[in-house]
Amino acid sequence: MRNLFLVLALFSIAACSTGGSQSTQADQSTQVDLAAYKAFGEKAGIKKIVDDMFVVILKDPRIKTFFAETDNEYIKQQLTDQFCDQLNGPCEYTGVDMKSSHVGLNIGRQHFNALVEALRISMDQNNVPFRMQNQLLVKLAPMHKDIIEE
Ligand code: HEM
């Protein structure tokens, strides 16, 4: 039930994410909000969260087979850079775009939700506050359009 709530929350956060944060002052437009990046423990914390997320993924019968023959060290490194980038950290994601890297894998909504659940578990384990977790999830949610094929 909690998982269903999380998934619904994820998509509703995405739907609401465009409002409320505009700045009208020139100096504010250049300010970068690093609160979430810091709450994740900066780059080292993000790396740990991605590592722990993979431990959960590789035990989850719904999705572990997707990662049975992949270069998981490479994927973890890309995810770390991607999350760091999304959280306004000093990183640049240089991996393959989401559509190209997932095309043909036949990823369904249930797989996507399972991966988000693994991320949630890892963020909880690493004491990232719920509000800060949502700062990352709101950036990831729109990617479902490029990742889910079924
Ligand atoms: C928001 C959700 C997701 C994000 C942000 C994400 C991100 C990424 C990234 C950054 C890569 C590496 C891209 C590169 O090659 O440079 C990757 C690859 C991959 N992802 Fe995802 N992913 C997501 C969801 C999923 C889901 C739900 C699955 C399956 C359950 C999945 C399975 C894979 C696999 C198998 C690869 C390796 C593909 C290959 O080696 O050819 N991903 N993903």
Backbone and ligand atoms as CSV (ligand in chain L), in Angstrom:
chain,resi,resn,atom,element,x,y,z
A,1,MET,N,N,0.835,-1.205,0.000
A,1,MET,CA,C,0.000,0.000,0.000
A,1,MET,C,C,0.867,1.251,0.000
A,2,ARG,N,N,1.943,1.197,0.824
A,2,ARG,CA,C,2.850,2.341,0.872
A,2,ARG,C,C,3.487,2.568,-0.505
A,3,ASN,N,N,3.754,1.425,-1.164
A,3,ASN,CA,C,4.388,1.547,-2.470
A,3,ASN,C,C,3.455,2.220,-3.464
A,4,LEU,N,N,2.190,1.841,-3.407
A,4,LEU,CA,C,1.212,2.455,-4.297
A,4,LEU,C,C,1.174,3.955,-4.031
A,5,PHE,N,N,1.177,4.303,-2.763
A,5,PHE,CA,C,1.152,5.714,-2.404
A,5,PHE,C,C,2.375,6.435,-2.982
A,6,LEU,N,N,3.530,5.798,-2.865
A,6,LEU,CA,C,4.766,6.421,-3.341
A,6,LEU,C,C,4.709,6.672,-4.844
A,7,VAL,N,N,4.180,5.669,-5.556
A,7,VAL,CA,C,4.113,5.801,-7.005
A,7,VAL,C,C,3.144,6.918,-7.386
A,8,LEU,N,N,1.983,6.944,-6.724
A,8,LEU,CA,C,1.008,7.997,-7.013
A,8,LEU,C,C,1.603,9.353,-6.670
A,9,ALA,N,N,2.321,9.405,-5.546
A,9,ALA,CA,C,2.933,10.656,-5.120
A,9,ALA,C,C,3.948,11.114,-6.153
A,10,LEU,N,N,4.710,10.177,-6.660
A,10,LEU,CA,C,5.748,10.500,-7.636
A,10,LEU,C,C,5.150,11.176,-8.858
A,11,PHE,N,N,4.069,10.579,-9.392
A,11,PHE,CA,C,3.493,11.144,-10.600
A,11,PHE,C,C,2.767,12.463,-10.313
A,12,SER,N,N,2.167,12.594,-9.117
A,12,SER,CA,C,1.508,13.863,-8.837
A,12,SER,C,C,2.511,14.962,-8.558
A,13,ILE,N,N,3.656,14.597,-7.981
A,13,ILE,CA,C,4.711,15.605,-7.785
A,13,ILE,C,C,5.164,16.112,-9.148
A,14,ALA,N,N,5.329,15.189,-10.081
A,14,ALA,CA,C,5.788,15.576,-11.414
A,14,ALA,C,C,4.792,16.539,-12.055
A,15,ALA,N,N,3.513,16.258,-11.872
A,15,ALA,CA,C,2.481,17.091,-12.481
A,15,ALA,C,C,2.478,18.505,-11.903
A,16,CYS,N,N,2.890,18.635,-10.644
A,16,CYS,CA,C,2.837,19.935,-9.971
A,16,CYS,C,C,4.168,20.671,-10.012
A,17,SER,N,N,5.141,20.078,-10.649
A,17,SER,CA,C,6.499,20.573,-10.437
A,17,SER,C,C,6.833,21.864,-11.155
A,18,THR,N,N,5.957,22.315,-12.038
A,18,THR,CA,C,6.333,23.474,-12.829
A,18,THR,C,C,5.997,24.791,-12.146
A,19,GLY,N,N,5.211,24.772,-11.107
A,19,GLY,CA,C,4.784,26.031,-10.507
A,19,GLY,C,C,5.582,26.426,-9.284
A,20,GLY,N,N,5.536,27.721,-8.964
A,20,GLY,CA,C,5.940,28.146,-7.633
A,20,GLY,C,C,7.394,28.468,-7.408
A,21,SER,N,N,8.259,28.173,-8.349
A,21,SER,CA,C,9.660,28.395,-8.025
A,21,SER,C,C,10.317,29.487,-8.870
A,22,GLN,N,N,9.498,30.196,-9.666
A,22,GLN,CA,C,10.107,31.212,-10.496
A,22,GLN,C,C,10.621,32.368,-9.649
A,23,SER,N,N,11.697,32.927,-10.130
A,23,SER,CA,C,12.258,34.070,-9.446
A,23,SER,C,C,12.120,35.276,-10.347
A,24,THR,N,N,11.772,36.424,-9.766
A,24,THR,CA,C,11.634,37.621,-10.581
A,24,THR,C,C,12.881,38.486,-10.489
A,25,GLN,N,N,13.735,38.216,-9.521
A,25,GLN,CA,C,14.909,39.069,-9.364
A,25,GLN,C,C,16.116,38.457,-10.062
A,26,ALA,N,N,16.850,39.304,-10.774
A,26,ALA,CA,C,17.973,38.826,-11.566
A,26,ALA,C,C,18.989,38.074,-10.712
A,27,ASP,N,N,19.313,38.588,-9.532
A,27,ASP,CA,C,20.347,37.925,-8.738
A,27,ASP,C,C,19.880,36.549,-8.269
A,28,GLN,N,N,18.571,36.408,-8.023
A,28,GLN,CA,C,18.071,35.112,-7.568
A,28,GLN,C,C,18.112,34.071,-8.686
A,29,SER,N,N,17.999,34.539,-9.942
A,29,SER,CA,C,17.930,33.581,-11.033
A,29,SER,C,C,19.241,32.810,-11.176
A,30,THR,N,N,20.321,33.349,-10.661
A,30,THR,CA,C,21.595,32.656,-10.775
A,30,THR,C,C,21.903,31.809,-9.545
A,31,GLN,N,N,21.084,31.917,-8.516
A,31,GLN,CA,C,21.331,31.127,-7.309
A,31,GLN,C,C,20.963,29.674,-7.547
A,32,VAL,N,N,21.799,28.791,-7.041
A,32,VAL,CA,C,21.529,27.366,-7.204
A,32,VAL,C,C,21.161,26.807,-5.838
A,33,ASP,N,N,20.050,26.066,-5.803
A,33,ASP,CA,C,19.610,25.481,-4.536
A,33,ASP,C,C,20.358,24.162,-4.300
A,34,LEU,N,N,21.229,24.172,-3.323
A,34,LEU,CA,C,22.042,22.981,-3.046
A,34,LEU,C,C,21.550,22.200,-1.830
A,35,ALA,N,N,20.384,22.593,-1.297
A,35,ALA,CA,C,19.908,21.949,-0.067
A,35,ALA,C,C,19.737,20.442,-0.248
A,36,ALA,N,N,19.123,20.055,-1.357
A,36,ALA,CA,C,18.892,18.619,-1.562
A,36,ALA,C,C,20.219,17.898,-1.804
A,37,TYR,N,N,21.079,18.509,-2.610
A,37,TYR,CA,C,22.404,17.907,-2.881
A,37,TYR,C,C,23.139,17.654,-1.563
A,38,LYS,N,N,23.065,18.621,-0.661
A,38,LYS,CA,C,23.732,18.456,0.638
A,38,LYS,C,C,23.038,17.384,1.476
A,39,ALA,N,N,21.705,17.359,1.404
A,39,ALA,CA,C,20.955,16.357,2.186
A,39,ALA,C,C,21.277,14.925,1.738
A,40,PHE,N,N,21.684,14.797,0.490
A,40,PHE,CA,C,22.075,13.465,-0.015
A,40,PHE,C,C,23.507,13.109,0.384
A,41,GLY,N,N,24.204,14.062,1.007
A,41,GLY,CA,C,25.589,13.793,1.405
A,41,GLY,C,C,26.578,14.061,0.289
A,42,GLU,N,N,26.185,14.998,-0.591
A,42,GLU,CA,C,27.022,15.394,-1.725
A,42,GLU,C,C,27.393,14.171,-2.583
A,43,LYS,N,N,28.433,14.286,-3.375
A,43,LYS,CA,C,28.690,13.229,-4.365
A,43,LYS,C,C,28.937,11.865,-3.697
A,44,ALA,N,N,29.688,11.859,-2.601
A,44,ALA,CA,C,29.986,10.579,-1.924
A,44,ALA,C,C,28.702,9.945,-1.388
A,45,GLY,N,N,27.796,10.783,-0.879
A,45,GLY,CA,C,26.520,10.277,-0.369
A,45,GLY,C,C,25.658,9.718,-1.485
A,46,ILE,N,N,25.660,10.412,-2.620
A,46,ILE,CA,C,24.869,9.948,-3.765
A,46,ILE,C,C,25.412,8.604,-4.252
A,47,LYS,N,N,26.731,8.487,-4.297
A,47,LYS,CA,C,27.345,7.222,-4.740
A,47,LYS,C,C,26.906,6.076,-3.820
A,48,LYS,N,N,26.901,6.339,-2.519
A,48,LYS,CA,C,26.492,5.306,-1.546
A,48,LYS,C,C,25.015,4.943,-1.759
A,49,ILE,N,N,24.194,5.950,-2.004
A,49,ILE,CA,C,22.760,5.707,-2.217
A,49,ILE,C,C,22.545,4.861,-3.475
A,50,VAL,N,N,23.305,5.150,-4.519
A,50,VAL,CA,C,23.192,4.362,-5.761
A,50,VAL,C,C,23.685,2.931,-5.508
A,51,ASP,N,N,24.800,2.792,-4.799
A,51,ASP,CA,C,25.307,1.437,-4.473
A,51,ASP,C,C,24.250,0.650,-3.693
A,52,ASP,N,N,23.674,1.280,-2.676
A,52,ASP,CA,C,22.672,0.599,-1.841
A,52,ASP,C,C,21.400,0.303,-2.639
A,53,MET,N,N,21.060,1.196,-3.550
A,53,MET,CA,C,19.888,0.969,-4.401
A,53,MET,C,C,20.111,-0.286,-5.246
A,54,PHE,N,N,21.323,-0.464,-5.735
A,54,PHE,CA,C,21.613,-1.641,-6.554
A,54,PHE,C,C,21.555,-2.929,-5.760
A,55,VAL,N,N,21.917,-2.872,-4.481
A,55,VAL,CA,C,21.794,-4.063,-3.632
A,55,VAL,C,C,20.314,-4.481,-3.583
A,56,VAL,N,N,19.439,-3.506,-3.444
A,56,VAL,CA,C,17.998,-3.795,-3.400
A,56,VAL,C,C,17.521,-4.293,-4.762
A,57,ILE,N,N,17.951,-3.625,-5.816
A,57,ILE,CA,C,17.536,-4.011,-7.182
A,57,ILE,C,C,17.909,-5.469,-7.464
A,58,LEU,N,N,19.134,-5.819,-7.091
A,58,LEU,CA,C,19.625,-7.162,-7.444
A,58,LEU,C,C,18.980,-8.273,-6.619
A,59,LYS,N,N,18.184,-7.872,-5.602
A,59,LYS,CA,C,17.428,-8.876,-4.835
A,59,LYS,C,C,15.957,-8.895,-5.235
A,60,ASP,N,N,15.561,-7.948,-6.076
A,60,ASP,CA,C,14.138,-7.808,-6.383
A,60,ASP,C,C,13.788,-8.668,-7.605
A,61,PRO,N,N,13.004,-9.736,-7.420
A,61,PRO,CA,C,12.694,-10.631,-8.539
A,61,PRO,C,C,11.971,-9.934,-9.697
A,62,ARG,N,N,11.380,-8.782,-9.449
A,62,ARG,CA,C,10.665,-8.075,-10.519
A,62,ARG,C,C,11.637,-7.445,-11.519
A,63,ILE,N,N,12.845,-7.096,-11.067
A,63,ILE,CA,C,13.746,-6.350,-11.977
A,63,ILE,C,C,15.192,-6.853,-12.025
A,64,LYS,N,N,15.543,-7.788,-11.176
A,64,LYS,CA,C,16.979,-8.140,-11.116
A,64,LYS,C,C,17.500,-8.726,-12.430
A,65,THR,N,N,16.634,-9.395,-13.183
A,65,THR,CA,C,17.113,-10.012,-14.427
A,65,THR,C,C,17.571,-8.974,-15.463
A,66,PHE,N,N,17.018,-7.747,-15.366
A,66,PHE,CA,C,17.447,-6.705,-16.308
A,66,PHE,C,C,18.943,-6.401,-16.151
A,67,PHE,N,N,19.442,-6.641,-14.938
A,67,PHE,CA,C,20.820,-6.248,-14.624
A,67,PHE,C,C,21.744,-7.456,-14.464
A,68,ALA,N,N,21.337,-8.600,-15.008
A,68,ALA,CA,C,22.119,-9.829,-14.826
A,68,ALA,C,C,23.371,-9.843,-15.690
A,69,GLU,N,N,23.295,-9.219,-16.859
A,69,GLU,CA,C,24.448,-9.286,-17.771
A,69,GLU,C,C,24.914,-7.911,-18.211
A,70,THR,N,N,24.641,-6.924,-17.376
A,70,THR,CA,C,25.020,-5.546,-17.707
A,70,THR,C,C,26.279,-5.166,-16.933
A,71,ASP,N,N,26.901,-4.083,-17.356
A,71,ASP,CA,C,28.072,-3.562,-16.647
A,71,ASP,C,C,27.568,-2.649,-15.527
A,72,ASN,N,N,27.291,-3.263,-14.386
A,72,ASN,CA,C,26.622,-2.518,-13.322
A,72,ASN,C,C,27.514,-1.463,-12.674
A,73,GLU,N,N,28.817,-1.654,-12.707
A,73,GLU,CA,C,29.713,-0.615,-12.184
A,73,GLU,C,C,29.589,0.643,-13.054
A,74,TYR,N,N,29.515,0.420,-14.364
A,74,TYR,CA,C,29.341,1.562,-15.285
A,74,TYR,C,C,27.988,2.235,-15.058
A,75,ILE,N,N,26.927,1.434,-14.946
A,75,ILE,CA,C,25.582,2.017,-14.757
A,75,ILE,C,C,25.539,2.808,-13.448
A,76,LYS,N,N,26.141,2.259,-12.404
A,76,LYS,CA,C,26.134,2.958,-11.100
A,76,LYS,C,C,26.876,4.288,-11.192
A,77,GLN,N,N,27.974,4.262,-11.914
A,77,GLN,CA,C,28.743,5.505,-12.078
A,77,GLN,C,C,27.913,6.548,-12.840
A,78,GLN,N,N,27.218,6.099,-13.885
A,78,GLN,CA,C,26.381,7.024,-14.662
A,78,GLN,C,C,25.221,7.547,-13.818
A,79,LEU,N,N,24.612,6.654,-13.051
A,79,LEU,CA,C,23.490,7.079,-12.204
A,79,LEU,C,C,23.950,8.086,-11.155
A,80,THR,N,N,25.151,7.858,-10.611
A,80,THR,CA,C,25.680,8.783,-9.606
A,80,THR,C,C,25.852,10.176,-10.220
A,81,ASP,N,N,26.448,10.226,-11.403
A,81,ASP,CA,C,26.627,11.526,-12.080
A,81,ASP,C,C,25.276,12.150,-12.432
A,82,GLN,N,N,24.352,11.296,-12.871
A,82,GLN,CA,C,23.040,11.808,-13.286
A,82,GLN,C,C,22.290,12.399,-12.080
A,83,PHE,N,N,22.260,11.652,-10.972
A,83,PHE,CA,C,21.557,12.153,-9.778
A,83,PHE,C,C,22.234,13.422,-9.257
A,84,CYS,N,N,23.569,13.415,-9.230
A,84,CYS,CA,C,24.336,14.576,-8.770
A,84,CYS,C,C,23.993,15.794,-9.633
A,85,ASP,N,N,23.962,15.592,-10.941
A,85,ASP,CA,C,23.602,16.637,-11.897
A,85,ASP,C,C,22.180,17.143,-11.619
A,86,GLN,N,N,21.246,16.212,-11.448
A,86,GLN,CA,C,19.830,16.579,-11.227
A,86,GLN,C,C,19.644,17.342,-9.923
A,87,LEU,N,N,20.534,17.087,-8.962
A,87,LEU,CA,C,20.436,17.766,-7.656
A,87,LEU,C,C,21.277,19.050,-7.635
A,88,ASN,N,N,21.673,19.525,-8.813
A,88,ASN,CA,C,22.452,20.770,-8.962
A,88,ASN,C,C,23.880,20.656,-8.447
A,89,GLY,N,N,24.345,19.439,-8.267
A,89,GLY,CA,C,25.720,19.254,-7.804
A,89,GLY,C,C,26.716,19.522,-8.926
A,90,PRO,N,N,28.005,19.534,-8.586
A,90,PRO,CA,C,29.052,19.864,-9.558
A,90,PRO,C,C,29.430,18.672,-10.444
A,91,CYS,N,N,28.441,18.104,-11.095
A,91,CYS,CA,C,28.668,16.921,-11.934
A,91,CYS,C,C,27.945,17.139,-13.249
A,92,GLU,N,N,28.429,16.449,-14.258
A,92,GLU,CA,C,27.748,16.516,-15.545
A,92,GLU,C,C,27.461,15.090,-15.997
A,93,TYR,N,N,26.197,14.836,-16.320
A,93,TYR,CA,C,25.854,13.507,-16.829
A,93,TYR,C,C,26.310,13.419,-18.279
A,94,THR,N,N,27.170,12.448,-18.560
A,94,THR,CA,C,27.699,12.324,-19.927
A,94,THR,C,C,27.308,10.975,-20.553
A,95,GLY,N,N,26.399,10.251,-19.876
A,95,GLY,CA,C,25.988,8.948,-20.388
A,95,GLY,C,C,25.019,9.063,-21.555
A,96,VAL,N,N,24.538,7.934,-21.958
A,96,VAL,CA,C,23.606,7.834,-23.080
A,96,VAL,C,C,22.242,8.385,-22.642
A,97,ASP,N,N,21.513,9.011,-23.573
A,97,ASP,CA,C,20.190,9.548,-23.220
A,97,ASP,C,C,19.236,8.411,-22.837
A,98,MET,N,N,18.202,8.773,-22.053
A,98,MET,CA,C,17.335,7.742,-21.459
A,98,MET,C,C,16.594,6.904,-22.498
A,99,LYS,N,N,16.189,7.519,-23.599
A,99,LYS,CA,C,15.450,6.744,-24.604
A,99,LYS,C,C,16.368,5.696,-25.251
A,100,SER,N,N,17.536,6.151,-25.693
A,100,SER,CA,C,18.456,5.231,-26.386
A,100,SER,C,C,18.945,4.113,-25.463
A,101,SER,N,N,19.192,4.443,-24.187
A,101,SER,CA,C,19.787,3.428,-23.315
A,101,SER,C,C,18.766,2.382,-22.843
A,102,HIS,N,N,17.468,2.670,-22.999
A,102,HIS,CA,C,16.459,1.709,-22.527
A,102,HIS,C,C,15.627,1.096,-23.649
A,103,VAL,N,N,15.872,1.540,-24.869
A,103,VAL,CA,C,15.049,1.054,-25.977
A,103,VAL,C,C,15.241,-0.464,-26.162
A,104,GLY,N,N,14.143,-1.152,-26.373
A,104,GLY,CA,C,14.209,-2.597,-26.612
A,104,GLY,C,C,14.263,-3.453,-25.357
A,105,LEU,N,N,14.343,-2.814,-24.187
A,105,LEU,CA,C,14.415,-3.608,-22.948
A,105,LEU,C,C,13.024,-4.048,-22.474
A,106,ASN,N,N,11.991,-3.521,-23.101
A,106,ASN,CA,C,10.604,-3.837,-22.720
A,106,ASN,C,C,10.319,-3.567,-21.254
A,107,ILE,N,N,10.699,-2.390,-20.837
A,107,ILE,CA,C,10.457,-1.987,-19.443
A,107,ILE,C,C,9.019,-1.506,-19.309
A,108,GLY,N,N,8.311,-2.085,-18.349
A,108,GLY,CA,C,6.924,-1.709,-18.081
A,108,GLY,C,C,6.842,-0.806,-16.870
A,109,ARG,N,N,5.626,-0.291,-16.655
A,109,ARG,CA,C,5.398,0.598,-15.516
A,109,ARG,C,C,5.769,-0.093,-14.201
A,110,GLN,N,N,5.457,-1.414,-14.118
A,110,GLN,CA,C,5.735,-2.139,-12.875
A,110,GLN,C,C,7.235,-2.218,-12.592
A,111,HIS,N,N,8.030,-2.294,-13.674
A,111,HIS,CA,C,9.489,-2.312,-13.509
A,111,HIS,C,C,9.993,-0.937,-13.070
A,112,PHE,N,N,9.436,0.070,-13.704
A,112,PHE,CA,C,9.828,1.439,-13.349
A,112,PHE,C,C,9.513,1.704,-11.875
A,113,ASN,N,N,8.302,1.308,-11.467
A,113,ASN,CA,C,7.903,1.524,-10.080
A,113,ASN,C,C,8.801,0.758,-9.112
A,114,ALA,N,N,9.203,-0.453,-9.504
A,114,ALA,CA,C,10.071,-1.260,-8.631
A,114,ALA,C,C,11.426,-0.580,-8.457
A,115,LEU,N,N,11.937,0.010,-9.538
A,115,LEU,CA,C,13.228,0.692,-9.431
A,115,LEU,C,C,13.121,1.937,-8.538
A,116,VAL,N,N,12.021,2.677,-8.693
A,116,VAL,CA,C,11.816,3.849,-7.833
A,116,VAL,C,C,11.697,3.412,-6.369
A,117,GLU,N,N,11.038,2.284,-6.170
A,117,GLU,CA,C,10.904,1.751,-4.807
A,117,GLU,C,C,12.290,1.436,-4.215
A,118,ALA,N,N,13.158,0.846,-5.031
A,118,ALA,CA,C,14.523,0.524,-4.565
A,118,ALA,C,C,15.268,1.804,-4.203
A,119,LEU,N,N,15.064,2.834,-5.009
A,119,LEU,CA,C,15.703,4.118,-4.712
A,119,LEU,C,C,15.165,4.687,-3.398
A,120,ARG,N,N,13.847,4.593,-3.215
A,120,ARG,CA,C,13.230,5.070,-1.970
A,120,ARG,C,C,13.814,4.353,-0.742
A,121,ILE,N,N,13.927,3.035,-0.869
A,121,ILE,CA,C,14.456,2.240,0.246
A,121,ILE,C,C,15.876,2.714,0.577
A,122,SER,N,N,16.673,2.889,-0.461
A,122,SER,CA,C,18.053,3.316,-0.239
A,122,SER,C,C,18.118,4.718,0.363
A,123,MET,N,N,17.287,5.621,-0.129
A,123,MET,CA,C,17.295,6.988,0.428
A,123,MET,C,C,16.853,6.965,1.885
A,124,ASP,N,N,15.881,6.116,2.210
A,124,ASP,CA,C,15.460,5.969,3.620
A,124,ASP,C,C,16.617,5.447,4.458
A,125,GLN,N,N,17.273,4.388,3.948
A,125,GLN,CA,C,18.395,3.781,4.686
A,125,GLN,C,C,19.494,4.796,4.955
A,126,ASN,N,N,19.638,5.744,4.038
A,126,ASN,CA,C,20.701,6.739,4.168
A,126,ASN,C,C,20.198,8.070,4.740
A,127,ASN,N,N,19.007,8.001,5.340
A,127,ASN,CA,C,18.461,9.135,6.109
A,127,ASN,C,C,18.273,10.425,5.306
A,128,VAL,N,N,17.904,10.286,4.044
A,128,VAL,CA,C,17.561,11.477,3.274
A,128,VAL,C,C,16.125,11.856,3.635
A,129,PRO,N,N,15.885,13.083,4.087
A,129,PRO,CA,C,14.516,13.466,4.459
A,129,PRO,C,C,13.543,13.336,3.278
A,130,PHE,N,N,12.314,12.953,3.589
A,130,PHE,CA,C,11.274,12.710,2.584
A,130,PHE,C,C,11.167,13.877,1.579
A,131,ARG,N,N,11.166,15.094,2.110
A,131,ARG,CA,C,11.016,16.280,1.253
A,131,ARG,C,C,12.184,16.379,0.259
A,132,MET,N,N,13.375,16.021,0.717
A,132,MET,CA,C,14.547,16.074,-0.158
A,132,MET,C,C,14.537,14.904,-1.154
A,133,GLN,N,N,14.029,13.755,-0.724
A,133,GLN,CA,C,13.877,12.626,-1.650
A,133,GLN,C,C,13.028,13.066,-2.845
A,134,ASN,N,N,11.974,13.809,-2.527
A,134,ASN,CA,C,11.054,14.222,-3.589
A,134,ASN,C,C,11.700,15.168,-4.596
A,135,GLN,N,N,12.729,15.904,-4.137
A,135,GLN,CA,C,13.433,16.808,-5.064
A,135,GLN,C,C,14.107,16.022,-6.187
A,136,LEU,N,N,14.563,14.816,-5.860
A,136,LEU,CA,C,15.159,13.984,-6.913
A,136,LEU,C,C,14.061,13.291,-7.719
A,137,LEU,N,N,13.070,12.749,-7.019
A,137,LEU,CA,C,12.023,11.995,-7.710
A,137,LEU,C,C,11.274,12.858,-8.729
A,138,VAL,N,N,11.118,14.130,-8.391
A,138,VAL,CA,C,10.401,15.022,-9.295
A,138,VAL,C,C,11.171,15.194,-10.619
A,139,LYS,N,N,12.480,15.041,-10.551
A,139,LYS,CA,C,13.304,15.146,-11.769
A,139,LYS,C,C,13.285,13.821,-12.553
A,140,LEU,N,N,13.164,12.726,-11.830
A,140,LEU,CA,C,13.207,11.417,-12.495
A,140,LEU,C,C,11.859,11.031,-13.111
A,141,ALA,N,N,10.770,11.472,-12.460
A,141,ALA,CA,C,9.431,11.035,-12.887
A,141,ALA,C,C,9.172,11.251,-14.387
A,142,PRO,N,N,9.505,12.441,-14.933
A,142,PRO,CA,C,9.200,12.642,-16.359
A,142,PRO,C,C,9.959,11.684,-17.287
A,143,MET,N,N,11.031,11.068,-16.779
A,143,MET,CA,C,11.827,10.162,-17.620
A,143,MET,C,C,11.052,8.892,-17.973
A,144,HIS,N,N,9.950,8.634,-17.251
A,144,HIS,CA,C,9.213,7.391,-17.531
A,144,HIS,C,C,8.744,7.347,-18.983
A,145,LYS,N,N,8.525,8.516,-19.576
A,145,LYS,CA,C,8.048,8.576,-20.976
A,145,LYS,C,C,9.075,7.950,-21.925
A,146,ASP,N,N,10.358,8.122,-21.589
A,146,ASP,CA,C,11.426,7.608,-22.455
A,146,ASP,C,C,11.840,6.188,-22.099
A,147,ILE,N,N,11.485,5.736,-20.895
A,147,ILE,CA,C,11.996,4.451,-20.394
A,147,ILE,C,C,10.964,3.325,-20.539
A,148,ILE,N,N,9.691,3.653,-20.256
A,148,ILE,CA,C,8.651,2.627,-20.301
A,148,ILE,C,C,8.195,2.413,-21.752
A,149,GLU,N,N,8.158,1.164,-22.151
A,149,GLU,CA,C,7.765,0.866,-23.545
A,149,GLU,C,C,6.443,0.139,-23.641
A,150,GLU,N,N,6.058,-0.585,-22.576
A,150,GLU,CA,C,4.860,-1.427,-22.697
A,150,GLU,C,C,3.588,-0.620,-22.459
L,1,HEM,C1,C,14.067,6.953,-13.481
L,1,HEM,C2,C,14.426,5.725,-13.771
L,1,HEM,C3,C,15.737,5.352,-14.438
L,1,HEM,C4,C,16.881,6.061,-14.592
L,1,HEM,C5,C,17.177,7.487,-14.120
L,1,HEM,C6,C,17.822,5.226,-15.294
L,1,HEM,C7,C,19.106,5.596,-15.630
L,1,HEM,C8,C,19.969,4.826,-16.350
L,1,HEM,C9,C,21.295,5.220,-16.769
L,1,HEM,C10,C,21.938,6.557,-16.435
L,1,HEM,C11,C,21.821,4.229,-17.503
L,1,HEM,C12,C,23.204,4.200,-18.192
L,1,HEM,C13,C,23.113,4.895,-19.550
L,1,HEM,C14,C,24.365,4.733,-20.358
L,1,HEM,O1,O,24.532,3.647,-20.981
L,1,HEM,O2,O,25.201,5.638,-20.405
L,1,HEM,C15,C,20.850,3.156,-17.525
L,1,HEM,C16,C,21.016,1.946,-18.150
L,1,HEM,C17,C,20.200,0.870,-17.955
L,1,HEM,N1,N,18.987,0.863,-17.313
L,1,HEM,FE1,FE,18.090,2.449,-16.480
L,1,HEM,N2,N,17.221,4.036,-15.555
L,1,HEM,C18,C,15.956,4.061,-15.044
L,1,HEM,C19,C,15.035,3.043,-15.075
L,1,HEM,C20,C,15.311,1.769,-15.432
L,1,HEM,C21,C,14.455,0.632,-15.234
L,1,HEM,C22,C,13.046,0.718,-14.617
L,1,HEM,C23,C,15.106,-0.468,-15.682
L,1,HEM,C24,C,14.649,-1.893,-15.686
L,1,HEM,C25,C,13.988,-2.398,-14.671
L,1,HEM,C26,C,16.384,-0.011,-16.195
L,1,HEM,C27,C,17.314,-0.848,-16.764
L,1,HEM,C28,C,18.500,-0.412,-17.317
L,1,HEM,C29,C,19.444,-1.288,-17.996
L,1,HEM,C30,C,19.279,-2.794,-18.194
L,1,HEM,C31,C,20.500,-0.484,-18.416
L,1,HEM,C32,C,21.757,-0.939,-19.180
L,1,HEM,C33,C,21.472,-0.888,-20.651
L,1,HEM,C34,C,22.686,-1.371,-21.442
L,1,HEM,O3,O,23.725,-1.698,-20.876
L,1,HEM,O4,O,22.575,-1.413,-22.668
L,1,HEM,N3,N,16.474,1.319,-16.014
L,1,HEM,N4,N,19.742,3.551,-16.833
